[in-house]
């Protein structure tokens, strides 16, 4: 077995191990679990948007619990302050100096539960950390140790007492997924286990931090042909001309799409990406970055607009 094949085999085994571990807590949602793990390995952030009670927080906690690294959960509320995330400087009388006490953003995985309940000022405290993997406080910049991932949840139905996430912050999430209701078999399993609280407490890490970092490097090594890169750029350009779209895809969106394609290809045991990979990940990677034109009847959702773009843009046939 060549070194490349051995690395692919190791990656596949570790990936399946993480997914299987999470599946002991979140039943009947393997595709969503795989997308969550893909976001971590692509060095991206994940937004889980769905109605209450379908397992958003359980998925986030299970992913964090499957990795042997530090993680923090922050319950976002209207009175949450930026310093509650970043940290605060405390004056020490013993040496007459200020000492910086790091906040929960200094963990490897940060669960921002119900992120849209915090004020825009607090939400903006996440922007630097999510984009640049660093935090600035009191004139000093602190680097965040890899891996670093923000997993945010929000309820799209209940809007009272919430603050809509701005486009600049939505654009920093690699993927936005929804779990949906479980199937009948999965819901029966949930009832048999009397919920997932015990399973969460018993969950143990299945991969170490060095193994995760090695998997991240494997994702980065996935090959994207020039024709495939051209295909992704064509999709972005088509979104900027679409009559139903007010704000099309930015260059950051194309970069994020390529990272998601690499991660998906690696998860499927391949060393190269394909147009089919683009079609699979595009709705989750791109839809939340679009701003539909007000009053347009062309499409009711951003996901449908993305599917129309995928249907219109020619698929490359060159290798």
C-alpha positions as CSV (number, residue, x, y, z in Angstrom):
1,X,0.0,0.0,0.0
2,X,1.4,3.4,-1.0
3,X,1.7,6.2,1.5
4,X,-1.2,8.1,-0.1
5,X,-3.5,5.0,0.0
6,X,-2.5,4.4,3.6
7,X,-3.3,8.0,4.6
8,X,-6.7,7.7,2.8
9,X,-7.4,4.4,4.6
10,X,-6.5,5.9,8.0
11,X,-8.6,9.0,7.3
12,X,-11.6,6.9,6.3
13,X,-11.3,4.8,9.5
14,X,-11.1,7.8,11.8
15,X,-13.9,9.6,10.0
16,X,-16.2,6.6,10.3
17,X,-15.2,6.2,13.9
18,X,-16.3,9.8,14.7
19,X,-19.5,9.5,12.8
20,X,-20.4,6.2,14.4
21,X,-19.7,7.6,17.9
22,X,-22.0,10.6,17.3
23,X,-24.7,8.3,15.8
24,X,-25.0,6.6,19.2
25,X,-26.5,10.0,20.4
26,X,-28.1,11.4,17.3
27,X,-30.3,8.7,15.7
28,X,-31.3,8.5,12.0
29,X,-29.3,11.6,10.9
30,X,-26.1,10.2,9.5
31,X,-25.9,12.6,6.6
32,X,-26.1,15.6,8.9
33,X,-23.5,14.0,11.2
34,X,-21.2,13.5,8.3
35,X,-21.6,17.2,7.3
36,X,-20.8,18.3,10.8
37,X,-17.6,16.3,10.9
38,X,-16.7,17.5,7.4
39,X,-17.0,21.1,8.6
40,X,-14.5,20.4,11.4
41,X,-12.0,18.7,9.1
42,X,-12.3,21.6,6.6
43,X,-11.4,24.0,9.3
44,X,-14.8,25.6,9.0
45,X,-17.7,26.6,11.3
46,X,-21.1,25.0,11.4
47,X,-24.6,26.6,11.8
48,X,-27.4,24.2,12.7
49,X,-30.7,25.8,12.1
50,X,-33.9,23.9,12.9
51,X,-37.0,23.8,15.1
52,X,-36.7,23.0,18.8
53,X,-36.3,19.5,20.0
54,X,-34.8,17.8,17.0
55,X,-31.3,17.4,18.4
56,X,-29.3,20.5,17.4
57,X,-27.5,20.9,20.7
58,X,-27.1,17.1,21.1
59,X,-25.3,16.9,17.7
60,X,-23.0,19.8,18.7
61,X,-22.2,18.3,22.1
62,X,-21.7,14.8,20.6
63,X,-19.2,16.1,18.1
64,X,-17.3,18.0,20.7
65,X,-17.3,14.9,23.0
66,X,-16.0,12.7,20.3
67,X,-12.7,14.7,20.0
68,X,-10.1,14.6,22.8
69,X,-9.8,18.4,23.0
70,X,-11.2,21.3,24.9
71,X,-14.7,22.6,24.3
72,X,-17.0,25.1,25.9
73,X,-20.7,25.7,25.6
74,X,-22.1,29.3,25.8
75,X,-25.8,29.9,26.1
76,X,-26.4,33.1,24.2
77,X,-28.9,35.5,25.9
78,X,-29.8,39.1,25.3
79,X,-27.6,40.2,28.3
80,X,-24.5,38.3,27.2
81,X,-21.5,40.7,26.8
82,X,-18.5,40.4,24.4
83,X,-16.2,40.0,27.4
84,X,-18.2,36.9,28.4
85,X,-16.9,35.3,25.2
86,X,-13.4,36.9,24.7
87,X,-12.3,37.2,28.3
88,X,-11.6,40.0,30.7
89,X,-8.5,41.6,32.3
90,X,-8.5,41.3,36.1
91,X,-6.5,43.6,38.3
92,X,-4.2,41.8,40.7
93,X,-3.3,43.8,43.7
94,X,-0.4,41.5,44.6
95,X,1.7,42.7,41.7
96,X,-0.3,45.8,40.7
97,X,-0.9,44.5,37.2
98,X,-3.8,43.4,35.0
99,X,-4.0,39.7,34.2
100,X,-6.0,38.6,31.2
101,X,-8.5,35.7,31.9
102,X,-9.4,33.9,28.7
103,X,-13.0,33.4,27.9
104,X,-14.7,30.3,26.3
105,X,-13.5,31.3,22.8
106,X,-10.1,29.9,23.7
107,X,-11.5,26.4,23.5
108,X,-11.0,24.1,20.5
109,X,-14.7,23.7,19.9
110,X,-17.1,26.4,21.0
111,X,-20.9,25.7,21.1
112,X,-22.8,28.9,20.6
113,X,-26.3,27.8,21.6
114,X,-29.1,29.9,20.3
115,X,-26.7,32.4,18.8
116,X,-29.5,34.7,17.5
117,X,-30.6,35.5,21.0
118,X,-27.5,37.6,21.7
119,X,-27.2,41.2,20.7
120,X,-25.4,42.2,17.5
121,X,-22.5,43.7,19.6
122,X,-22.0,40.3,21.2
123,X,-22.4,38.4,17.9
124,X,-19.7,40.6,16.4
125,X,-17.2,39.4,19.0
126,X,-17.2,36.1,17.1
127,X,-16.2,37.6,13.8
128,X,-12.5,37.9,14.3
129,X,-12.2,34.5,16.0
130,X,-14.1,32.8,13.2
131,X,-12.2,34.4,10.3
132,X,-8.7,34.9,11.6
133,X,-8.4,32.4,14.4
134,X,-7.4,35.1,16.9
135,X,-8.9,37.3,19.6
136,X,-7.9,40.9,20.4
137,X,-8.4,42.2,23.9
138,X,-6.9,45.3,25.6
139,X,-4.6,46.0,22.6
140,X,-3.2,42.5,22.6
141,X,-3.8,39.8,20.0
142,X,-4.1,36.2,21.2
143,X,-3.9,33.3,18.7
144,X,-6.4,30.5,19.0
145,X,-4.9,27.0,19.0
146,X,-6.0,24.6,16.2
147,X,-8.3,23.0,15.7
148,X,-10.8,25.8,16.3
149,X,-14.5,25.5,15.4
150,X,-17.6,27.4,16.3
151,X,-20.8,25.3,16.2
152,X,-23.9,27.6,16.4
153,X,-27.5,26.7,16.8
154,X,-30.6,28.8,16.1
155,X,-34.3,28.3,15.9
156,X,-35.7,29.9,12.7
157,X,-39.3,29.8,13.9
158,X,-39.4,31.7,17.2
159,X,-38.3,35.3,16.4
160,X,-39.4,37.1,19.5
161,X,-36.4,38.3,21.5
162,X,-33.9,37.3,18.8
163,X,-31.5,39.3,16.6
164,X,-31.1,38.3,13.0
165,X,-27.6,37.2,12.1
166,X,-26.0,39.7,9.7
167,X,-24.8,38.5,6.3
168,X,-21.2,39.2,7.3
169,X,-21.5,36.6,10.1
170,X,-23.5,34.1,8.1
171,X,-20.7,34.2,5.4
172,X,-18.2,32.9,8.0
173,X,-20.0,29.6,8.5
174,X,-18.7,26.9,6.2
175,X,-22.0,24.9,6.3
176,X,-25.6,25.5,7.4
177,X,-27.5,22.3,8.0
178,X,-30.9,21.3,9.3
179,X,-31.6,18.0,11.0
180,X,-35.4,17.7,10.4
181,X,-37.6,15.3,12.2
182,X,-36.3,11.8,12.7
183,X,-37.8,8.8,10.9
184,X,-40.2,6.4,12.7
185,X,-37.5,3.9,13.4
186,X,-35.1,6.5,14.7
187,X,-37.8,8.0,16.9
188,X,-38.6,4.6,18.3
189,X,-35.0,4.1,19.2
190,X,-35.0,7.5,21.0
191,X,-38.0,6.4,23.0
192,X,-36.3,3.1,23.8
193,X,-33.3,4.9,25.1
194,X,-35.4,7.5,27.0
195,X,-33.7,10.3,25.2
196,X,-30.0,10.9,24.6
197,X,-28.9,12.5,27.9
198,X,-27.4,9.3,29.3
199,X,-25.7,8.5,25.9
200,X,-24.2,12.0,26.0
201,X,-22.8,11.5,29.5
202,X,-21.3,8.1,28.5
203,X,-19.8,9.4,25.2
204,X,-16.0,9.1,25.1
205,X,-13.5,10.6,22.6
206,X,-12.5,8.4,19.7
207,X,-9.8,10.6,18.1
208,X,-7.1,12.8,19.6
209,X,-6.2,16.3,18.7
210,X,-3.1,15.3,16.7
211,X,-5.2,12.8,14.7
212,X,-7.7,15.6,13.9
213,X,-4.9,17.9,12.7
214,X,-3.5,15.1,10.6
215,X,-7.0,14.6,9.0
216,X,-7.2,18.4,8.3
217,X,-3.9,18.1,6.4
218,X,-5.3,15.2,4.4
219,X,-8.3,17.3,3.4
220,X,-6.1,20.1,2.3
221,X,-4.2,17.7,0.0
222,X,-7.3,16.6,-2.0
223,X,-6.8,17.6,-5.6
224,X,-9.2,19.9,-7.4
225,X,-8.7,20.0,-11.2
226,X,-8.6,23.3,-13.0
227,X,-11.9,22.4,-14.7
228,X,-13.6,21.8,-11.4
229,X,-12.3,25.2,-10.0
230,X,-13.7,26.8,-13.2
231,X,-17.0,25.1,-12.5
232,X,-17.2,26.6,-9.0
233,X,-16.3,30.1,-10.3
234,X,-19.0,29.7,-13.0
235,X,-21.6,29.0,-10.3
236,X,-20.5,32.1,-8.3
237,X,-20.7,34.3,-11.4
238,X,-24.1,32.9,-12.3
239,X,-25.4,33.8,-8.9
240,X,-24.4,37.4,-9.4
241,X,-26.5,37.6,-12.6
242,X,-29.5,35.7,-11.3
243,X,-32.6,37.9,-11.4
244,X,-34.0,36.6,-8.1
245,X,-30.7,37.1,-6.2
246,X,-29.9,40.6,-4.7
247,X,-26.5,39.6,-3.3
248,X,-24.6,36.9,-5.1
249,X,-21.7,34.7,-4.0
250,X,-18.5,36.3,-2.9
251,X,-15.0,35.0,-3.5
252,X,-15.0,33.8,0.1
253,X,-18.0,31.7,-0.8
254,X,-16.0,30.0,-3.6
255,X,-13.1,29.3,-1.2
256,X,-15.5,27.9,1.3
257,X,-17.2,25.7,-1.3
258,X,-13.8,24.3,-2.4
259,X,-12.9,23.5,1.2
260,X,-16.3,21.7,1.6
261,X,-15.7,19.7,-1.6
262,X,-12.3,18.6,-0.5
263,X,-13.6,17.5,2.8
264,X,-16.5,15.6,1.2
265,X,-14.2,13.9,-1.2
266,X,-11.8,12.8,1.5
267,X,-14.8,11.5,3.6
268,X,-15.7,9.3,0.6
269,X,-12.2,7.9,0.3
270,X,-11.0,9.9,-2.7
271,X,-8.0,12.0,-3.3
272,X,-9.8,14.3,-5.8
273,X,-13.0,16.3,-6.0
274,X,-15.7,15.9,-8.7
275,X,-18.6,18.0,-10.0
276,X,-21.0,15.6,-8.2
277,X,-19.2,16.6,-4.9
278,X,-20.0,20.2,-5.7
279,X,-23.7,19.4,-6.2
280,X,-23.9,17.5,-2.9
281,X,-22.3,20.2,-0.7
282,X,-23.4,23.3,-2.6
283,X,-26.9,23.8,-0.9
284,X,-25.3,23.6,2.6
285,X,-22.2,25.6,1.7
286,X,-23.8,28.4,-0.3
287,X,-27.5,28.9,0.4
288,X,-27.0,30.9,3.6
289,X,-24.7,33.3,1.7
290,X,-27.4,34.5,-0.7
291,X,-29.7,37.5,-0.3
292,X,-32.8,37.1,-2.4
293,X,-34.3,40.1,-4.1
294,X,-37.3,41.5,-2.2
295,X,-40.6,40.7,-3.8
296,X,-39.1,38.2,-6.2
297,X,-41.4,35.3,-7.1
298,X,-38.7,33.4,-8.9
299,X,-37.7,31.2,-6.0
300,X,-39.1,31.0,-2.4
301,X,-35.9,29.8,-0.8
302,X,-32.1,30.3,-1.2
303,X,-31.8,26.5,-1.5
304,X,-34.0,26.4,-4.5
305,X,-32.0,29.2,-6.1
306,X,-28.8,27.2,-5.6
307,X,-30.4,24.1,-7.2
308,X,-31.4,26.2,-10.2
309,X,-27.9,27.5,-10.5
310,X,-26.5,24.0,-10.4
311,X,-29.0,23.0,-13.1
312,X,-28.1,25.9,-15.4
313,X,-24.3,25.9,-15.1
314,X,-22.7,23.4,-17.5
315,X,-20.8,20.6,-15.8
316,X,-17.2,20.3,-17.0
317,X,-16.3,17.1,-18.8
318,X,-12.5,17.6,-18.9
319,X,-10.4,15.7,-16.3
